[in-house]
Amino acid sequence: MPSGVMAQNIALLIHSKQKQQQQQQDLKSQQDVTFACHHTSHLLLHEHDAFTHLLQMKKPLIISTANEYDKTNGIHVPPARLEDVMHTFESLEQQGEDNDDATKVISTLILELPHREIGGKCTPWDDVLQIKQFLKDQNIAFHCDGARLVEAAAGYGLSLPEVAQPFDSIYISFYKGLDSIAGAMLLGNKDFCDEARIWLRRFGGNLYTLLPYAVSSWDGYRKHTLVDDDDDMTSTTKIVSFQEKQRKLTRIVQQLSSDAVVKKCIAFDPPTPETNMLHVYLKASKEHCEKARDETMIQTNIRVFHRIREVFSKGHPACDIGNFQCYLELTMGDGNVGLEDDVFLEGWKTFASCLSKLE
């Protein structure tokens, strides 16, 4: 697939068609078919409602954990869990006929692994397996938004086949952690893939050639997930590089979190990285953060971040409880994993010191 947006919309379309066929076979009246996802899903936040405009799907059923947070700092929003999924579906069944959600039939539940918008958190693996069984009993497809699935596998300490096993379909991105030019992979059983190829054509995704992307994608996948063994390149999979990145990030976060000056103005979410990425929250204005970053560069020649975002809006717990004003995503990737731990520590400690003088 040329892109993840195309891949996931095709997956949704196939699963929804299957649900509609089941309705016809069961002689049930046709109801609106849609999907369920976490409130931080990429499909909700960054795709301009493609599921409505391209697939004619109504607003999805939202599995929300937005109101659950660590009341000591206001930033720790958990990933989707079994209890959230079950509560959402139970609420749907209890709603009256006048409620918009009550007329919806759910064909697919999308689970993102890891949840990028909340700092790379992963749904507990036992929950993933139990969600699978719950959906199977409900005759609902289980789709994985696995844009960073290799990173999630490293966080779980599982192989890629093990992580893939519970899902009916999976999307994987090649250009993110695997460092290819662009491109995505959509996985499922043979019937699913046969139909996906037809929809790829209908969506205009069958470019004259995908060779540059395919070569780059295969190279990234091979380097990051296959054992470097000339005798048998496909014998077993490894996620060692991402495990090393996660361990390095964990070491750095632990040391920074114990520093008194850092703790006054910086918090990490999650406090212990679950993958090779997390969010950094800052108790200062965007202007002051950028000034402190620039002063840190002058003093140390270290740039601690490139881009920073203001925290959501007033009314969000991160603002009201933690007094955090800005945040950024910190990822341990191929470009920075080679730096010594001391470089990160010096940069962030200097940044915190500069920031404290501005506040």
Secondary structure, 3 states (H helix, E strand, C coil): CCCHHHHHHHHHHHHHHHHHHHHHHCCCCCCEEEEEEECCCHHHHCCCCHHHHCCCCCCCEEECCCCCCCCCCCCCCCCCCHHHHHHHHHHHHHCCCCCHHHHEEEEEEEEECCEHHHCCECCCHHHHHHHHHHHHHHCCEEEEEECCHHHHHHHHCCCHHHHHCCCCEEEEECCCCCCCCCCEEEECCHHHHHHHHHHHHHCCCCCCCCHHHHHHHHHHHHHHHECCCCCCCCCCECCHHHHHHHHHHHHHHHHHHCCHHHHHHEEEECCCCCCCEEEEEECCCHHHHHHHHHHHHHHHCCCCCCCCEECCCCCCHHHHCCCCCEEEEEECCCCCCCCCHHHHHHHHHHHHHHHHHHC
